[in-house]
Amino acid sequence: MVERLSAEARRTALLRLKGWSEVSGRDAITRTFTFRDFNEAFGFMTRAALVAEKSDHHPEWRNVYKTVEVVLSTHDADGVTARDIALAEAMDRIAGA
């Protein structure tokens, strides 16, 4: 089982993650990605899904036209873990952020 990050470790990680923030009332992090159009947003989701599947760690996300809202939290740990930070970093790379 993966260990949940301490509040301090989560805050430190968020300083490195541009655009990510804590979810109010929940031990999770979130970011909204905005792309040029639906095709670009869907392409991002497809590439991110491959990374998520390979690491067996899946995001909560929602897509409307050119935006993708992502929430990351490790359900087995009931909060943010290193797996969430790694997936957030991968998503940032995929999005070119």
C-alpha positions as a Markdown table, in Angstrom:
| # | Residue | x | y | z |
|---|---|---|---|---|
| 1 | Met | 0.0 | 0.0 | 0.0 |
| 2 | Val | 1.2 | 3.5 | -0.8 |
| 3 | Glu | 1.5 | 6.0 | 2.0 |
| 4 | Arg | -0.4 | 9.2 | 2.0 |
| 5 | Leu | 1.7 | 12.4 | 1.9 |
| 6 | Ser | 1.8 | 14.6 | 5.0 |
| 7 | Ala | 0.3 | 18.0 | 4.6 |
| 8 | Glu | 3.7 | 19.6 | 4.4 |
| 9 | Ala | 4.9 | 17.1 | 1.8 |
| 10 | Arg | 1.8 | 17.8 | -0.3 |
| 11 | Arg | 2.3 | 21.6 | 0.0 |
| 12 | Thr | 5.9 | 21.2 | -1.1 |
| 13 | Ala | 5.0 | 19.1 | -4.1 |
| 14 | Leu | 2.3 | 21.6 | -5.1 |
| 15 | Leu | 5.0 | 24.3 | -5.2 |
| 16 | Arg | 6.6 | 22.4 | -8.1 |
| 17 | Leu | 3.3 | 21.7 | -9.9 |
| 18 | Lys | 2.2 | 24.8 | -11.8 |
| 19 | Gly | -1.6 | 25.2 | -11.9 |
| 20 | Trp | -2.3 | 22.4 | -9.4 |
| 21 | Ser | -4.1 | 23.2 | -6.1 |
| 22 | Glu | -5.6 | 21.4 | -3.2 |
| 23 | Val | -9.3 | 20.4 | -3.3 |
| 24 | Ser | -11.3 | 22.0 | -0.6 |
| 25 | Gly | -12.7 | 19.6 | 2.0 |
| 26 | Arg | -10.8 | 16.6 | 0.5 |
| 27 | Asp | -7.3 | 15.2 | 0.5 |
| 28 | Ala | -6.9 | 15.6 | -3.3 |
| 29 | Ile | -5.3 | 17.9 | -5.9 |
| 30 | Thr | -6.9 | 19.4 | -9.0 |
| 31 | Arg | -6.1 | 21.2 | -12.2 |
| 32 | Thr | -8.1 | 22.3 | -15.2 |
| 33 | Phe | -6.3 | 22.1 | -18.5 |
| 34 | Thr | -7.5 | 24.2 | -21.4 |
| 35 | Phe | -6.7 | 23.3 | -25.0 |
| 36 | Arg | -7.3 | 24.9 | -28.4 |
| 37 | Asp | -10.2 | 22.6 | -29.2 |
| 38 | Phe | -11.9 | 19.2 | -28.4 |
| 39 | Asn | -9.4 | 17.2 | -30.6 |
| 40 | Glu | -6.4 | 18.5 | -28.6 |
| 41 | Ala | -8.2 | 17.9 | -25.3 |
| 42 | Phe | -9.1 | 14.4 | -26.3 |
| 43 | Gly | -5.6 | 13.7 | -27.5 |
| 44 | Phe | -4.3 | 14.8 | -24.1 |
| 45 | Met | -6.7 | 12.5 | -22.3 |
| 46 | Thr | -5.7 | 9.6 | -24.5 |
| 47 | Arg | -2.0 | 10.0 | -23.9 |
| 48 | Ala | -2.7 | 10.6 | -20.1 |
| 49 | Ala | -4.8 | 7.5 | -20.0 |
| 50 | Leu | -2.0 | 5.4 | -21.4 |
| 51 | Val | 0.4 | 6.7 | -18.6 |
| 52 | Ala | -2.3 | 6.1 | -16.0 |
| 53 | Glu | -3.0 | 2.6 | -17.1 |
| 54 | Lys | 0.7 | 1.7 | -17.2 |
| 55 | Ser | 1.1 | 2.9 | -13.6 |
| 56 | Asp | -2.2 | 1.4 | -12.6 |
| 57 | His | -3.3 | 4.7 | -11.1 |
| 58 | His | -6.3 | 6.4 | -12.6 |
| 59 | Pro | -7.5 | 10.0 | -12.5 |
| 60 | Glu | -11.0 | 11.4 | -11.8 |
| 61 | Trp | -11.6 | 13.7 | -14.8 |
| 62 | Arg | -14.2 | 15.5 | -16.7 |
| 63 | Asn | -14.1 | 16.8 | -20.3 |
| 64 | Val | -16.2 | 19.5 | -21.8 |
| 65 | Tyr | -15.2 | 20.6 | -25.2 |
| 66 | Lys | -11.7 | 22.0 | -24.8 |
| 67 | Thr | -11.3 | 21.7 | -21.1 |
| 68 | Val | -10.2 | 18.8 | -19.0 |
| 69 | Glu | -10.8 | 19.0 | -15.2 |
| 70 | Val | -8.6 | 16.5 | -13.3 |
| 71 | Val | -8.7 | 15.4 | -9.6 |
| 72 | Leu | -6.0 | 13.1 | -8.3 |
| 73 | Ser | -6.2 | 11.2 | -5.0 |
| 74 | Thr | -5.1 | 7.6 | -4.2 |
| 75 | His | -8.3 | 5.9 | -3.0 |
| 76 | Asp | -6.4 | 3.1 | -1.3 |
| 77 | Ala | -4.5 | 5.6 | 0.8 |
| 78 | Asp | -7.5 | 7.9 | 1.2 |
| 79 | Gly | -5.5 | 10.9 | 0.1 |
| 80 | Val | -2.6 | 12.3 | -2.0 |
| 81 | Thr | 0.4 | 10.1 | -2.5 |
| 82 | Ala | 3.6 | 10.1 | -4.5 |
| 83 | Arg | 1.6 | 8.3 | -7.2 |
| 84 | Asp | -0.7 | 11.4 | -7.6 |
| 85 | Ile | 2.3 | 13.7 | -7.8 |
| 86 | Ala | 4.0 | 11.5 | -10.5 |
| 87 | Leu | 0.8 | 11.4 | -12.5 |
| 88 | Ala | 0.3 | 15.2 | -12.2 |
| 89 | Glu | 3.9 | 15.7 | -13.5 |
| 90 | Ala | 3.2 | 13.3 | -16.4 |
| 91 | Met | 0.0 | 15.2 | -17.3 |
| 92 | Asp | 1.9 | 18.5 | -17.2 |
| 93 | Arg | 4.5 | 17.1 | -19.6 |
| 94 | Ile | 1.8 | 15.7 | -21.9 |
| 95 | Ala | 0.0 | 19.1 | -21.9 |
| 96 | Gly | 3.3 | 20.9 | -22.6 |
| 97 | Ala | 2.9 | 22.9 | -19.4 |
